[in-house]
């Protein structure tokens, strides 16, 4: 059973915040006052999660469930685009109560990566795609930046984003460094089109020249491009907890839950392929947006137990520093972290693990 990791600044005052809130959720209170229709929760999915996550997360699940099922609690980070961002935008964010994420010293934090968050639930207005004009910012779940930071990309490196759509992590990587080659792959054709548009909306043409787009089956990329990349990000297909909870089609949701058991096998295949693409000394970051142990730590354990050329990489320093802004599970292995959505820190779910090829 998982325990919550105390934030860095509160670790010496651990007793200060251990209670679980009862009664109506914040979102329900807001809905009552605003009179807005509530998104419908899929009870089949919630019942399934209730059974699994009560067992895996224990008491922490009550808080996580409340945030996941209350969309008006959700928060959105604003990732600035260094290729087109203006000082007016940053001033506007400050006026609206946003503050800079990652103000602490991280093991890896390029000065060009700027992301703003607010403690208040809500969403900054999105920008529309305009041909020939770069967007100034990208809205995302702040926890999505953790796999990118764990990867530690440097200028000139060959990088593969194996399951890249919709493109947020690719955009974040390009805020951090100018790779020698960035291969953005997305097997699904519709999502691949979405990825292409995202990149065109944020990245100037000179940098687009070092980017390759493909629609390959990720399970075969290792055989097609063995020992090629310095860094690989595998943001694996998973049982997207937040999205699945609001499935509008009960029959489709039921099928998803049945097929969920096969996801871990797919994830293992993808991770094996990602490892094949790495040159010796290269590293891969595996991430998901699910809380499921079967799709997270079990996948990594399977790889570590079956691949003699793979070692875990300690990311506990990263976890320690970001624990002020994210609610992390305690008791995980040094090579992994798990972000749990919480009140005022409604980021995640996000699982991150790092491995190195020897």
C-alpha positions as CSV (number, residue, x, y, z in Angstrom):
1,X,0.0,0.0,0.0
2,X,1.4,3.4,-1.0
3,X,2.0,6.3,1.4
4,X,2.1,10.0,0.5
5,X,5.5,11.6,0.3
6,X,5.7,14.8,2.4
7,X,6.6,18.0,0.6
8,X,10.2,19.1,1.1
9,X,9.4,22.2,3.1
10,X,7.0,20.3,5.3
11,X,8.9,17.2,6.0
12,X,9.9,18.5,9.4
13,X,6.3,19.4,10.2
14,X,4.7,16.2,9.0
15,X,1.8,16.2,11.4
16,X,0.5,19.5,10.0
17,X,-1.5,18.2,7.1
18,X,-2.7,14.6,7.5
19,X,-6.5,14.8,7.6
20,X,-8.8,13.8,4.7
21,X,-11.6,16.2,3.9
22,X,-15.2,14.9,3.9
23,X,-18.5,16.3,2.6
24,X,-19.2,18.0,-0.7
25,X,-16.2,18.4,-3.1
26,X,-14.9,21.8,-4.1
27,X,-16.2,21.3,-7.6
28,X,-19.7,20.4,-6.3
29,X,-19.7,23.6,-4.2
30,X,-18.6,25.6,-7.3
31,X,-21.2,24.0,-9.5
32,X,-23.9,24.8,-7.0
33,X,-23.0,28.4,-6.9
34,X,-22.4,28.8,-10.7
35,X,-25.3,26.6,-11.9
36,X,-23.1,24.9,-14.5
37,X,-24.0,21.3,-15.7
38,X,-21.6,18.7,-14.3
39,X,-19.7,16.3,-16.5
40,X,-21.1,12.9,-16.0
41,X,-18.9,10.3,-14.3
42,X,-18.9,6.8,-15.7
43,X,-20.0,4.7,-12.8
44,X,-18.6,1.5,-14.3
45,X,-15.1,2.9,-14.5
46,X,-15.4,4.5,-11.1
47,X,-16.4,1.2,-9.5
48,X,-13.5,-0.5,-11.2
49,X,-11.0,2.1,-10.0
50,X,-12.5,2.1,-6.5
51,X,-11.8,-1.6,-6.1
52,X,-8.3,-1.4,-7.5
53,X,-7.0,1.9,-6.1
54,X,-8.4,1.4,-2.6
55,X,-6.2,-1.7,-2.5
56,X,-3.1,0.0,-4.1
57,X,-3.3,3.5,-2.6
58,X,-5.2,3.0,0.6
59,X,-6.5,6.1,2.3
60,X,-4.8,8.3,-0.3
61,X,-7.4,7.1,-2.9
62,X,-10.2,9.1,-1.2
63,X,-8.5,12.4,-1.8
64,X,-7.3,11.4,-5.3
65,X,-10.9,10.2,-6.2
66,X,-12.4,13.5,-5.1
67,X,-10.0,15.5,-7.3
68,X,-10.3,13.2,-10.3
69,X,-14.1,13.3,-10.2
70,X,-14.3,17.1,-9.8
71,X,-13.2,18.8,-13.1
72,X,-13.5,22.3,-11.6
73,X,-10.7,21.3,-9.2
74,X,-8.4,20.7,-12.1
75,X,-5.5,23.0,-12.8
76,X,-3.6,23.8,-16.0
77,X,-0.1,25.0,-16.3
78,X,1.1,27.5,-18.9
79,X,4.3,26.5,-20.7
80,X,5.9,29.5,-22.4
81,X,7.2,29.1,-26.0
82,X,10.8,30.6,-26.0
83,X,10.5,31.0,-29.8
84,X,7.7,33.5,-29.6
85,X,6.9,34.5,-26.0
86,X,6.6,38.2,-25.0
87,X,7.2,40.0,-21.7
88,X,3.6,41.1,-21.8
89,X,2.5,37.5,-21.5
90,X,4.6,37.0,-18.4
91,X,3.3,40.2,-16.9
92,X,-0.2,39.2,-17.6
93,X,0.3,35.8,-15.9
94,X,1.7,37.5,-12.8
95,X,-1.3,39.8,-12.7
96,X,-3.6,36.8,-12.8
97,X,-1.8,35.2,-9.8
98,X,0.4,32.8,-11.7
99,X,3.9,32.0,-10.4
100,X,6.9,30.3,-11.9
101,X,7.1,26.6,-11.5
102,X,10.4,25.0,-10.5
103,X,11.9,27.9,-8.6
104,X,14.1,25.5,-6.6
105,X,17.4,24.2,-7.9
106,X,16.7,21.0,-9.9
107,X,19.3,18.5,-11.1
108,X,18.4,19.6,-14.6
109,X,16.5,22.8,-15.4
110,X,17.4,24.8,-18.5
111,X,16.8,28.5,-18.0
112,X,14.9,28.5,-21.3
113,X,12.1,26.2,-19.8
114,X,9.5,28.6,-18.3
115,X,6.3,27.3,-16.9
116,X,3.7,29.1,-14.8
117,X,1.1,27.7,-12.5
118,X,-1.7,29.1,-10.2
119,X,-3.0,27.6,-7.0
120,X,-6.5,28.5,-8.2
121,X,-8.3,25.9,-10.3
122,X,-9.0,27.1,-13.8
123,X,-7.6,27.4,-17.3
124,X,-5.8,30.2,-19.0
125,X,-7.4,31.0,-22.4
126,X,-6.1,28.7,-25.2
127,X,-4.6,30.1,-28.4
128,X,-6.0,29.1,-31.8
129,X,-3.8,27.6,-34.5
130,X,-2.8,30.2,-37.1
131,X,-0.8,29.2,-40.2
132,X,2.5,31.0,-40.3
133,X,2.3,32.4,-36.7
134,X,3.8,30.7,-33.6
135,X,1.8,30.3,-30.4
136,X,3.2,31.9,-27.3
137,X,2.3,29.2,-24.8
138,X,1.0,25.6,-24.4
139,X,-1.5,24.5,-21.8
140,X,-0.7,21.3,-20.1
141,X,-0.8,19.2,-16.9
142,X,2.3,20.5,-15.0
143,X,3.3,16.9,-14.1
144,X,3.8,16.2,-17.8
145,X,7.1,18.2,-17.6
146,X,8.6,15.7,-15.1
147,X,9.4,13.0,-17.7
148,X,11.1,15.7,-19.8
149,X,13.2,16.9,-16.9
150,X,14.1,13.4,-15.9
151,X,15.4,12.8,-19.5
152,X,17.9,15.6,-19.3
153,X,18.2,16.4,-23.0
154,X,21.4,18.2,-24.1
155,X,22.1,20.1,-27.3
156,X,23.1,17.9,-30.2
157,X,21.7,14.7,-28.9
158,X,19.6,12.2,-30.9
159,X,16.2,11.9,-29.3
160,X,13.2,9.7,-29.9
161,X,9.7,10.6,-28.6
162,X,8.1,7.2,-29.3
163,X,4.4,8.0,-28.7
164,X,4.5,11.7,-29.2
165,X,1.0,13.0,-29.8
166,X,-0.5,15.4,-29.0
167,X,3.0,16.9,-28.8
168,X,3.3,18.7,-25.4
169,X,6.3,16.8,-24.3
170,X,8.0,17.3,-27.6
171,X,7.4,21.0,-27.3
172,X,8.8,20.9,-23.8
173,X,11.9,19.1,-24.9
174,X,12.6,21.7,-27.5
175,X,12.3,24.4,-24.9
176,X,15.1,22.7,-23.1
177,X,17.7,22.0,-25.8
178,X,18.4,22.0,-29.5
179,X,18.8,18.3,-30.4
180,X,20.9,17.1,-33.3
181,X,17.8,15.1,-34.3
182,X,14.4,14.7,-32.8
183,X,12.2,11.8,-34.0
184,X,8.6,12.3,-33.1
185,X,6.6,9.1,-33.7
186,X,2.8,8.6,-33.4
187,X,1.2,5.4,-34.7
188,X,-2.3,6.6,-34.8
189,X,-2.9,8.7,-38.0
190,X,-5.4,11.1,-36.6
191,X,-3.2,11.8,-33.5
192,X,-0.2,12.1,-35.9
193,X,-2.0,14.9,-37.7
194,X,-2.6,16.6,-34.4
195,X,1.1,16.2,-33.5
196,X,2.2,17.8,-36.8
197,X,-0.1,20.8,-36.3
198,X,1.2,21.2,-32.7
199,X,4.8,21.3,-33.8
200,X,4.1,23.7,-36.6
201,X,2.3,26.0,-34.1
202,X,5.2,26.2,-31.8
203,X,8.5,25.5,-33.6
204,X,10.3,27.8,-36.1
205,X,11.2,26.4,-39.4
206,X,15.0,26.1,-38.8
207,X,14.4,23.8,-35.9
208,X,11.7,21.9,-37.8
209,X,14.5,20.8,-40.1
210,X,16.0,18.6,-37.3
211,X,12.6,17.0,-36.6
212,X,11.4,13.8,-38.2
213,X,7.7,12.8,-38.1
214,X,6.6,9.2,-38.5
215,X,3.6,6.9,-38.0
216,X,5.5,3.7,-37.1
217,X,4.3,0.9,-34.8
218,X,6.5,1.7,-31.7
219,X,7.0,-2.0,-31.1
220,X,9.0,-2.2,-34.4
221,X,11.1,0.9,-34.1
222,X,13.8,-0.9,-32.1
223,X,14.4,-3.3,-35.0
224,X,14.2,-0.5,-37.6
225,X,16.6,1.9,-35.8
226,X,18.8,-0.1,-33.4
227,X,21.5,1.6,-31.2
228,X,20.7,5.0,-32.7
229,X,19.4,7.4,-30.0
230,X,21.0,9.0,-27.0
231,X,17.7,9.6,-25.2
232,X,14.2,8.1,-25.6
233,X,10.9,9.2,-24.1
234,X,8.2,6.5,-24.0
235,X,5.0,8.2,-22.8
236,X,3.2,4.9,-23.1
237,X,-0.4,4.3,-24.1
238,X,-2.2,3.6,-20.8
239,X,-5.5,3.5,-19.1
240,X,-5.9,7.3,-18.9
241,X,-7.6,7.5,-15.4
242,X,-8.8,11.1,-15.7
243,X,-10.2,10.6,-19.2
244,X,-11.7,7.2,-18.6
245,X,-13.7,8.4,-15.6
246,X,-15.8,10.6,-17.9
247,X,-16.4,8.1,-20.7
248,X,-19.8,8.9,-22.3
249,X,-20.3,5.5,-23.8
250,X,-20.8,2.8,-21.1
251,X,-20.4,0.0,-23.5
252,X,-17.0,1.4,-24.8
253,X,-15.9,2.0,-21.2
254,X,-16.7,-1.7,-20.3
255,X,-14.7,-2.9,-23.3
256,X,-11.8,-0.6,-22.3
257,X,-11.8,-2.1,-18.8
258,X,-11.7,-5.6,-20.2
259,X,-8.8,-4.7,-22.6
260,X,-7.0,-2.9,-19.8
261,X,-5.4,-6.2,-18.7
262,X,-3.5,-6.4,-21.9
263,X,-2.1,-2.9,-21.7
264,X,0.9,-3.9,-19.6
265,X,2.0,-6.5,-22.2
266,X,1.9,-3.8,-24.9
267,X,3.8,-1.4,-22.6
268,X,6.5,-4.0,-22.0
269,X,6.9,-4.5,-25.8
270,X,7.2,-0.8,-26.4
271,X,9.7,-0.4,-23.7
272,X,11.8,-3.3,-25.1
273,X,11.7,-1.6,-28.5
274,X,12.7,1.7,-26.9
275,X,15.7,0.1,-25.3
276,X,16.8,-1.4,-28.6
277,X,16.9,2.0,-30.2
278,X,19.3,3.3,-27.5
279,X,23.0,3.4,-28.1
280,X,25.1,2.1,-25.2
281,X,25.1,4.6,-22.4
282,X,21.8,6.1,-23.6
283,X,18.8,6.4,-21.3
284,X,15.0,6.0,-21.6
285,X,12.3,7.6,-19.5
286,X,9.0,5.7,-19.2
287,X,5.9,7.6,-18.2
288,X,2.1,7.1,-18.0
289,X,-0.9,9.1,-16.8
290,X,-2.4,6.2,-14.8
291,X,-2.1,5.2,-11.2
292,X,-2.2,1.5,-12.1
293,X,0.7,-0.5,-10.5
294,X,0.4,-3.1,-13.3
295,X,1.1,-0.4,-15.9
296,X,3.8,1.4,-13.9
297,X,6.2,-0.2,-11.5
298,X,5.3,-3.7,-12.6
299,X,6.3,-2.9,-16.2
300,X,9.7,-1.5,-15.0
301,X,10.3,-4.4,-12.7
302,X,9.7,-6.8,-15.5
303,X,12.2,-5.1,-17.7
304,X,14.8,-4.9,-15.0
305,X,14.4,-8.6,-14.2
306,X,14.6,-9.7,-17.8
307,X,17.1,-7.3,-19.5
308,X,20.7,-7.8,-18.4
309,X,21.9,-4.6,-20.3
310,X,19.6,-2.2,-18.4
311,X,20.2,-0.4,-15.1
312,X,17.8,1.8,-13.1
313,X,18.7,5.5,-12.8
314,X,18.2,7.3,-9.5
315,X,15.7,10.3,-9.9
316,X,15.1,10.7,-6.2
317,X,16.8,14.1,-6.1
318,X,14.3,15.4,-8.8
319,X,11.4,13.9,-6.7
320,X,12.7,15.5,-3.5
321,X,13.0,19.0,-5.0
322,X,9.6,19.0,-6.8
323,X,7.7,17.6,-3.8
324,X,6.7,21.2,-2.8
325,X,4.6,21.6,-6.0
326,X,3.5,18.0,-6.5
327,X,2.0,15.4,-4.2
328,X,4.2,12.4,-4.5
329,X,3.8,8.8,-3.3
330,X,6.4,7.8,-0.7
331,X,8.1,4.4,-0.6
332,X,8.7,4.0,-4.3
333,X,12.1,2.9,-5.8
334,X,14.8,5.6,-6.4
335,X,14.4,5.3,-10.1
336,X,10.7,6.2,-10.1
337,X,8.1,8.7,-8.9
338,X,4.3,8.8,-8.9
339,X,2.3,12.1,-8.8
340,X,-1.1,12.0,-7.1
341,X,-3.7,14.7,-7.8
342,X,-4.5,16.6,-4.6
343,X,-6.4,19.8,-3.7
344,X,-4.5,22.8,-4.8
345,X,-2.0,20.5,-6.5
346,X,-4.3,18.8,-9.0
347,X,-1.4,17.6,-11.2
348,X,-1.2,14.1,-12.4
349,X,-1.7,11.2,-12.3
350,X,1.8,10.8,-13.7
351,X,4.3,8.0,-13.3
352,X,7.9,8.4,-14.3
353,X,10.8,5.9,-14.3
354,X,14.3,6.2,-15.8
355,X,16.5,3.4,-17.1
356,X,20.0,3.3,-18.7
357,X,21.4,1.0,-21.3
358,X,24.9,-0.4,-20.7
